[in-house]
Amino acid sequence: MEFKNRIVPKKQETYDLCFGCGQSNPIGLKLRFHRDGDGLRSEFTPEKYHQGWPDIVHGGIINAVMDEILSYPPYIGGLTCFTGKMEVRFREPALVGQKLVLTSSMSRKRQRVVESHGTIAREDGTVIAEGKALMYVLEEGEPRPLPGE
């Protein structure tokens, strides 16, 4: 994977306006991550504004959640990445108002490419979606703490 015009995100202390994890973004998902063994875990309860068909979460929202959970393990590992390729397999519909459990881990790093895997499931363990991504590493740095660590 190679970007024609190399863009490096502006370095900031926080990313509070990130659509996925930014806590100050009024229309964002506001995901908060916690360490879970070798991976990460978060929870998300979709609201009525996240629906496509009545009471069913829009697939684009599931994709946005998946992109965020797949990118977070490399991020806390000190890697600044862009998603180069993401594959999501939908297994069950996600319902508005139903809490979802999000898990992810970084499975492999080779030179300038990282691979992550993730799962979105209901609280009872029913898998909603599974995903994997290949991410292009722009910069390598020191591991980052999770917010609140």
Salt bridges, closest charged atoms under 4 A:
GLU43 OE2 - ARG41 NH2 3.66
GLU43 OE1 - LYS99 NZ 3.47
GLU115 OE1 - ARG108 NH2 2.52
GLU115 OE2 - HIS117 NE2 3.41
GLU123 OE2 - LYS99 NZ 3.82
GLU130 OE1 - ARG91 NH2 2.77
GLU139 OE1 - LYS11 NZ 2.50
GLU140 OE2 - LYS109 NZ 3.25
GLU149 OE2 - ARG35 NE 2.68
